[in-house]
Amino acid sequence: MNKSRQKELTRWLKQQSVISQRWLNISRLLGFV
């Protein structure tokens, strides 16, 4: 696996984790309401 591809993958994974965390927080807030 070449370096640039690996960098893209890690960046994408980081974005996905941030988005999923945001959704978790939103769903948690909605659950409390």
C-alpha positions in Angstrom: 0.0 0.0 0.0 1.5 3.4 -1.0 1.8 6.3 1.4 -0.6 8.7 -0.2 -3.4 6.1 -0.2 -2.7 5.4 3.5 -2.9 9.1 4.3 -6.2 9.4 2.5 -7.6 6.4 4.3 -6.6 7.6 7.8 -8.0 11.1 7.0 -11.3 9.5 5.9 -11.5 7.3 9.0 -10.9 10.4 11.2 -13.7 12.2 9.4 -16.0 9.3 9.8 -15.3 9.0 13.6 -15.9 12.7 14.1 -19.2 12.4 12.2 -20.3 9.3 14.1 -19.4 11.0 17.4 -21.5 14.0 16.5 -24.5 11.7 15.6 -24.0 9.9 18.9 -24.2 13.1 20.8 -27.3 14.3 18.9 -29.1 11.0 19.4 -28.1 11.1 23.1 -29.6 14.6 23.4 -32.7 13.6 21.6 -33.0 10.6 23.9 -32.9 12.9 27.0 -35.6 15.3 25.6 
